[in-house]
Amino acid sequence: MFEGQPKGLYALALANTGERFGYYTMIAVFALFLRANFGLAPDTAGLIYSTFLGLVYFLPLIGGVMADKFGFGKMVTIGILIMFVGYLLLSVPLGGDAVGMAAMLVALVFISFGTGLFKGNLQVMVGNLYDDKRFAERRDAGFSIFYMAINIGALFAPTAAVKIKAWAESLGFESNDAYHFSFAVACLSLIVSMAIYYVCRSTFKHVEGGERKKDAATVEEELSPAETKARIVALCLVYAVVIFFWMAFHQNGLSLTYFANEFTAKSSTGAEGMSFNVINLVAIIVIVYALFSVFQSKTSGNKAVSALVVFAAVGYLVWQYIDTASDIVEVSAPIFQQFNPFYVVALTPVSMAIFGALASKGKEPKAPRKIAYGMLVAALGFAVMLFASMGLPTPDEQAEMGDAAMLVSPSWLIYTYLVLTFAELLLSPMGISFVSKVAPPKYKGMMMGGWFVATAIGNMLVSVGGFLWGGFPLWLVWGVFIVLCLLSAIFMFSIMKRLEKVC
């Protein structure tokens, strides 16, 4: 799985892991922070949350245009410094009055603009590594590995956010002030990210931009104006579809978090309870990767070591179950956000193995078809939520019920995140790979920025979940996202021939 990849991939992936850890630590508690610290209603908090997400994903277009002119590496460095200032400002507890609100909004502007310079351009650099014909056939696999690394950072973020907030409260800080300690983690993670970037820079410096050195190994495309237009149109059609995926998927930070907070049991036991311990999730990841190593290692010694790792990790989980099965585990809303990155990291080698097997038989679907399948799977994920919500009151009615509130098992959200992660693996890394491959060479930064603009629009529309949350039945809330995902999939299949022609 990891063989034959350019060395620069791992350096860039690890640099991104550090930045994403800080970002997702903040995101895990941000919507709840807005309501607790400023006393905002769900729809107002949702509007701020979705606007911030929109800026985070819109501004890579500006960053891409700037990078096409000044170089990708330079923009990455400037971006991470600007982000640091934003997170530092957000870490200062200034209360819930107008001053605190103003400082928070300024911090969000810095974070979003810095991310705009950093995020897309780092991914363009990853794509540029595969312009070398020695690695061209490994582009999709490379972006799957890169995407997995992002989610390693995201996996630990919710636990870090919850634990650090609890630690701050144990020191005597009020709950509202304790949130700022979670935000401060992002400052530290950015320092680590920048350190990795510069220590390992020699492995990817040749793709930092502006002008790359031409050599025999590099694939240079000469496109006619008609070919350039066809590629840009195809990319724009894909952008239009993924808007609705991100609108639905990023409900994990809004309506799905509201559901976790208001409709989900606050405690768990047994195997379900064990799943809320991130160390147990890491053990499962170790088992998955060690099993792949058992079957893929070329020497008996490596196979034996991998087998021992599997037995050790399984033994640890069995011991944990025996020791803690009867323990009551407290379940807080932000912790559910660890399941999506856990599934991404655990399932990436599985998806790569499946597509690798299909590729060996000449049956691997092209990226646009994977994206369409992803939309269908996303609809299925919200169908799980619709089924889980049958018979539940509206959020407004639930709030009035007090101790008589109706709560469901945490397993429903765990299953939902599993299905949505299958959708994400079909859509997000494949979409980024598609953009890096199809984008005309002169407009790579801009076209990658276009992918993020589509994501930004989708994130702006996340607020729909906040506006629906209240007096509407829950089945209607989830039904809206089901319908949008299905319509997007139908549209994608209707233009499939046009998209596959440019692949």
C-alpha positions in Angstrom: 0.0 0.0 0.0 2.8 2.4 0.9 5.3 1.1 -1.6 6.4 3.1 -4.7 5.2 6.5 -3.4 7.3 9.6 -3.6 9.0 10.5 -0.3 7.6 14.0 -0.4 4.1 12.6 0.0 4.8 11.5 3.6 6.4 14.8 4.6 3.5 16.8 3.2 0.9 14.4 4.7 2.5 14.7 8.2 2.7 18.5 8.0 -1.0 18.5 7.1 -1.8 16.1 10.0 -0.5 18.6 12.6 -2.5 21.5 11.1 -5.7 19.4 10.8 -5.4 18.1 14.4 -5.5 21.7 15.7 -8.4 22.7 13.3 -10.5 19.7 14.3 -9.8 20.2 18.0 -11.4 23.6 17.6 -14.2 22.5 15.4 -15.2 19.7 17.8 -16.4 22.2 20.4 -16.9 25.4 18.4 -20.7 25.1 17.8 -21.3 24.3 21.5 -18.9 27.1 22.5 -20.9 29.6 20.5 -24.1 28.7 22.3 -22.6 28.4 25.8 -20.3 31.5 25.7 -22.6 33.9 23.9 -26.0 32.4 24.6 -26.8 32.1 20.9 -29.8 30.3 19.5 -29.2 27.2 17.4 -29.9 28.9 14.1 -27.6 31.9 14.9 -24.8 29.6 16.1 -25.3 27.5 13.0 -25.0 30.6 10.8 -21.7 31.7 12.3 -20.4 28.1 12.2 -21.4 27.5 8.6 -20.1 31.0 7.5 -16.7 30.2 9.1 -16.6 26.8 7.3 -17.5 28.5 4.1 -14.7 31.0 4.4 -12.2 28.2 5.3 -13.1 26.5 2.0 -13.7 29.5 -0.2 -10.5 31.3 0.4 -8.3 28.5 -1.1 -9.4 29.9 -4.4 -7.7 33.2 -3.6 -4.7 31.3 -2.2 -4.5 29.2 -5.4 -4.5 32.2 -7.7 -1.8 33.8 -5.6 0.2 30.5 -5.6 0.0 30.2 -9.4 1.9 33.5 -9.5 4.1 33.4 -6.4 4.6 29.8 -5.7 2.9 27.1 -3.6 5.5 26.8 -0.9 5.6 30.5 -0.1 1.8 30.6 0.3 1.9 27.6 2.6 4.4 29.2 4.9 2.6 32.6 5.0 -0.7 30.8 5.6 0.4 28.8 8.6 1.8 32.0 10.3 -1.6 33.8 9.7 -3.5 30.8 11.1 -1.3 30.8 14.2 -2.2 34.5 15.0 -5.9 33.6 14.6 -5.8 30.6 17.0 -3.7 32.5 19.5 -6.4 35.2 19.6 -9.2 32.6 19.9 -7.3 31.1 22.8 -7.7 34.2 25.0 -10.9 34.2 27.2 -12.5 37.6 26.7 -16.0 36.8 27.9 -19.3 36.7 26.1 -19.9 40.4 25.6 -19.3 42.6 22.5 -15.6 42.6 23.0 -15.4 38.8 23.2 -17.6 38.5 20.1 -15.5 40.9 18.1 -12.3 39.2 19.0 -13.7 35.8 18.1 -14.9 37.1 14.7 -11.5 38.6 13.9 -9.8 35.3 15.0 -12.1 33.4 12.6 -11.1 35.7 9.7 -7.3 35.1 10.4 -7.9 31.3 10.7 -9.9 31.1 7.5 -7.6 33.3 5.4 -4.5 31.4 6.7 -6.2 28.1 5.9 -7.0 29.4 2.4 -3.3 30.0 1.7 -2.2 26.7 3.3 -4.7 23.9 2.6 -5.3 23.9 -1.2 -1.7 24.7 -2.1 -0.3 21.9 0.0 -2.6 19.5 -1.9 -1.5 21.0 -5.2 2.1 20.2 -4.2 1.0 16.6 -3.5 -0.5 16.4 -6.9 2.6 17.8 -8.5 4.6 14.9 -7.1 2.7 12.7 -9.4 3.4 14.7 -12.6 6.6 12.6 -12.5 5.8 9.7 -14.8 7.4 7.3 -12.3 4.6 7.9 -9.9 1.7 8.9 -12.2 -0.2 5.6 -11.9 -0.2 5.9 -8.1 -1.9 9.2 -7.9 -5.3 7.9 -6.5 -3.5 5.7 -3.9 -1.3 8.7 -2.9 -4.2 10.9 -2.3 -5.9 8.2 -0.3 -2.8 8.0 1.9 -2.7 11.8 2.2 -6.4 11.9 3.2 -5.8 9.1 5.7 -3.1 11.3 7.3 -5.5 14.2 7.6 -7.8 12.0 9.5 -5.2 10.7 11.9 -5.0 14.3 13.2 -8.8 14.5 13.2 -9.1 11.2 15.1 -7.5 12.5 18.3 -9.0 16.0 18.1 -12.4 15.4 19.7 -10.8 13.5 22.7 -8.2 16.2 23.0 -10.9 18.9 23.0 -13.0 17.2 25.6 -10.2 16.1 27.9 -8.4 19.5 27.8 -11.7 21.3 28.6 -12.4 19.0 31.5 -8.8 19.5 32.7 -9.2 23.2 32.7 -12.5 22.9 34.6 -10.7 20.8 37.2 -8.3 23.7 37.7 -11.2 25.9 38.6 -11.9 27.6 35.3 -15.5 28.2 34.4 -16.9 26.1 31.6 -17.0 29.0 29.1 -13.3 29.9 29.8 -12.3 26.2 29.6 -13.2 26.1 25.9 -10.3 28.4 25.2 -7.8 25.8 26.4 -9.0 23.5 23.6 -8.5 26.3 21.1 -4.9 26.8 22.4 -4.0 23.3 21.3 -4.2 24.5 17.7 -1.4 26.9 18.3 0.9 24.1 19.4 -0.1 21.8 16.6 0.8 24.5 14.0 4.3 24.8 15.5 4.7 21.0 15.0 3.3 21.2 11.5 5.8 23.9 10.4 8.7 22.1 12.0 7.8 18.9 10.0 7.5 21.0 6.8 10.9 22.6 7.0 12.8 19.6 8.4 11.6 17.4 5.5 11.5 20.2 2.8 14.2 18.6 0.7 11.9 15.8 -0.3 9.4 18.1 -2.0 11.1 21.4 -2.6 11.0 20.8 -6.4 7.2 21.1 -6.4 6.9 24.3 -4.4 6.5 26.4 -7.5 6.6 28.9 -9.3 8.4 27.5 -12.3 9.2 23.8 -12.0 12.4 22.4 -13.6 11.6 20.2 -16.5 13.2 16.8 -16.8 12.7 13.6 -18.7 10.6 12.1 -15.9 8.1 14.9 -15.8 4.9 14.7 -17.8 4.3 18.0 -19.5 0.9 18.5 -21.2 0.3 20.8 -24.0 -3.5 21.5 -24.2 -5.4 23.3 -27.0 -7.9 26.0 -26.0 -10.7 23.5 -26.7 -9.1 20.9 -24.4 -8.5 23.4 -21.7 -12.2 24.5 -21.9 -13.4 20.9 -21.8 -11.5 20.2 -18.7 -12.6 23.3 -16.9 -16.2 22.7 -17.7 -15.9 19.1 -16.5 -14.4 20.2 -13.2 -17.1 22.8 -12.7 -19.8 20.2 -13.2 -18.2 18.1 -10.5 -17.9 21.1 -8.2 -21.7 21.6 -8.6 -22.4 18.1 -7.4 -20.0 18.1 -4.4 -21.6 21.2 -3.0 -24.5 19.1 -1.8 -22.3 16.4 -0.4 -20.5 18.8 1.9 -23.8 20.5 2.8 -25.0 17.1 4.1 -21.7 15.6 5.3 -20.7 18.6 7.5 -23.9 18.3 9.5 -21.5 16.3 11.7 -20.6 19.6 13.4 -24.1 21.0 13.5 -27.4 19.0 13.4 -25.8 15.7 14.1 -24.0 17.3 17.1 -27.3 18.8 18.2 -28.8 15.3 17.9 -26.0 13.9 20.0 -26.4 16.6 22.6 -30.2 16.5 22.8 -31.5 13.1 21.7 -28.6 10.7 22.5 -28.1 8.8 25.8 -25.4 10.4 28.0 -23.8 7.1 29.0 -22.8 3.8 27.6 -21.5 0.4 28.6 -19.9 -2.8 27.2 -18.4 -2.8 23.7 -20.3 0.3 22.8 -18.8 2.1 25.8 -15.3 0.9 24.8 -15.7 2.7 21.4 -15.6 6.1 23.1 -12.1 5.5 24.3 -9.8 6.6 21.5 -7.0 4.2 22.6 -9.4 1.3 21.9 -10.0 2.7 18.4 -6.3 3.0 17.8 -6.0 -0.7 18.8 -8.5 -1.6 16.1 -6.6 0.5 13.5 -3.4 -1.4 14.5 -5.2 -4.7 14.0 -6.4 -3.7 10.5 -2.9 -2.5 9.3 -1.1 -5.4 10.9 -3.5 -7.9 9.2 -2.7 -6.2 5.8 1.0 -6.6 6.6 0.5 -10.3 7.4 -0.8 -10.9 3.9 1.3 -8.4 2.0 4.8 -8.7 3.6 7.4 -10.4 1.5 9.4 -12.1 4.2 8.3 -14.6 6.8 9.9 -12.6 9.6 7.8 -9.5 8.8 4.7 -11.7 8.6 5.5 -13.2 12.1 6.0 -9.7 13.6 2.8 -8.5 12.1 0.9 -11.5 13.4 2.3 -10.9 16.9 1.1 -7.3 16.7 -2.4 -8.5 15.8 -2.5 -11.0 18.7 -1.3 -8.3 21.1 -3.9 -5.7 20.0 -6.7 -8.3 20.1 -5.5 -9.4 23.6 -5.5 -5.8 24.7 -9.1 -5.3 23.6 -10.3 -8.5 25.2 -8.6 -7.5 28.5 -10.3 -4.0 28.2 -13.6 -5.6 27.7 -13.3 -7.9 30.7 -12.0 -5.1 32.8 -14.4 -2.3 31.8 -17.5 -3.9 30.2 -19.6 -3.1 33.3 -18.3 0.4 33.6 -20.6 3.3 32.8 -18.9 5.6 30.3 -19.9 9.2 30.0 -20.8 10.2 26.5 -20.5 13.9 25.5 -21.7 15.3 22.1 -18.3 16.4 20.7 -16.8 12.9 21.2 -18.9 11.5 18.4 -16.8 13.4 15.9 -13.9 11.0 16.5 -15.7 8.2 14.7 -15.5 9.7 11.2 -11.7 10.1 11.2 -11.4 6.7 12.9 -13.3 5.0 10.1 -11.3 6.9 7.4 -8.0 5.7 8.9 -9.2 2.1 9.5 -11.0 1.7 6.1 -8.5 3.4 3.8 -6.4 0.3 3.3 -9.5 -1.7 2.7 -10.8 0.7 0.0 -7.3 0.8 -1.6 -7.2 -3.0 -1.6 -10.6 -3.2 -3.2 -9.8 -0.7 -5.9 -6.4 -2.2 -6.4 -8.0 -5.6 -7.1 -10.5 -4.0 -9.5 -7.7 -2.1 -11.2 -5.7 -5.4 -11.7 -8.7 -6.7 -13.6 -9.3 -3.5 -15.5 -12.6 -2.9 -13.7 -11.8 0.0 -11.4 -14.3 2.8 -11.8 -13.0 6.2 -12.7 -13.1 9.0 -10.2 -16.3 10.6 -11.4 -18.2 7.3 -11.1 -16.8 6.9 -7.6 -18.1 10.4 -6.7 -21.6 9.5 -7.9 -21.5 6.3 -5.9 -20.5 8.4 -2.9 -23.6 10.5 -3.2 -25.8 7.4 -3.1 -24.0 6.1 0.0 -24.4 9.6 1.7 -28.1 9.4 1.2 -28.1 6.0 2.8 -26.3 7.4 5.8 -29.0 10.0 6.5 -31.6 7.2 5.9 -30.1 5.6 9.0 -30.7 8.8 11.0 -34.2 9.0 9.7 -34.9 5.5 10.9 -33.3 6.3 14.3 -35.5 9.3 14.7 -38.9 7.7 14.1 -41.2 8.4 17.0 -39.0 11.1 18.5 -40.4 14.5 19.3 -39.3 17.7 17.6 -36.3 19.4 19.2 -38.5 22.1 20.6 -40.8 19.5 22.1 -37.8 17.6 23.5 -36.5 20.7 25.2 -39.9 21.1 27.1 -39.9 17.5 28.3 -37.1 17.9 30.8 -36.3 14.6 32.6 -38.9 12.8 30.5 -36.9 13.5 27.3 -36.7 10.6 24.8 -33.1 9.4 24.2 -31.8 6.9 21.7 -28.7 4.6 21.8 -25.4 6.2 20.8 -25.0 3.4 18.3 -27.3 5.1 15.8 -24.8 7.9 15.4 -21.9 5.5 15.3 -23.6 3.6 12.5 -24.4 6.8 10.6 -20.8 8.0 10.7 -19.7 4.6 9.4 -22.0 4.9 6.3 -21.1 8.6 5.8 -17.4 7.6 5.9 -17.8 5.1 3.1 -19.4 8.0 1.1 -16.5 10.3 2.0 -13.8 7.8 0.9 -15.6 7.4 -2.5 -15.9 11.2 -3.0 -13.3 13.3 -1.2 -9.8 11.8 -1.9 -11.0 10.7 -5.4 -12.3 14.2 -6.1 -9.1 15.9 -5.1 -7.1 13.4 -7.2 -9.4 14.0 -10.1 -8.8 17.8 -9.9 -5.1 17.4 -9.7 -5.1 15.2 -12.7 -7.6 17.0 -15.0 -6.8 20.6 -14.1 -4.9 22.5 -16.9 -1.3 22.9 -15.9 -1.5 26.7 -16.0 -4.5 26.8 -13.6 -3.7 24.1 -11.1 -3.8 26.4 -8.1 -7.0 28.0 -9.2 -8.8 24.7 -10.1 -7.8 23.2 -6.7 -9.2 26.4 -5.2 -12.4 25.8 -7.2 -12.8 22.4 -5.5 -12.6 24.2 -2.1 -15.0 26.9 -3.3 -17.6 24.2 -4.0 -16.8 22.8 -0.5 -17.3 26.4 0.8 -20.7 26.8 -0.7 -21.7 23.4 0.7 -20.4 24.5 4.1 -22.4 27.7 3.9 -25.5 25.6 3.2 -24.7 23.6 6.3 -26.7 26.3 8.2 -29.9 24.7 6.7 -29.6 22.1 9.3 -29.6 24.8 12.0 -32.6 26.5 10.6 -34.5 23.2 10.3 -33.6 22.3 13.9 -36.4 23.3 16.2 -40.1 22.9 15.2 -39.7 20.5 12.3 -40.0 16.7 12.7 -36.6 15.0 12.7 -37.6 12.8 9.8 -38.0 16.0 7.7 -34.6 17.3 8.7 -32.8 14.1 7.6 -35.1 13.7 4.6 -34.0 17.0 3.1 -30.4 15.7 3.0 -31.4 12.4 1.6 -33.3 14.0 -1.3 -30.4 16.4 -2.1 -27.9 13.6 -2.2 -30.1 11.4 -4.5 -30.7 14.3 -6.9 -27.0 15.0 -7.0 -26.2 11.3 -7.8 -28.8 11.3 -10.6 -27.2 14.4 -12.1 -23.7 12.9 -11.8 -24.7 9.8 -13.7 -26.4 11.8 -16.4 -23.2 13.6 -17.3 -20.9 10.6 -16.7 -19.7 10.1 -20.3 -18.6 13.7 -20.5 -16.7 13.5 -17.3 -15.0 10.2 -18.0 -13.8 11.5 -21.4 -11.4 14.0 -19.8 -10.0 11.4 -17.3 
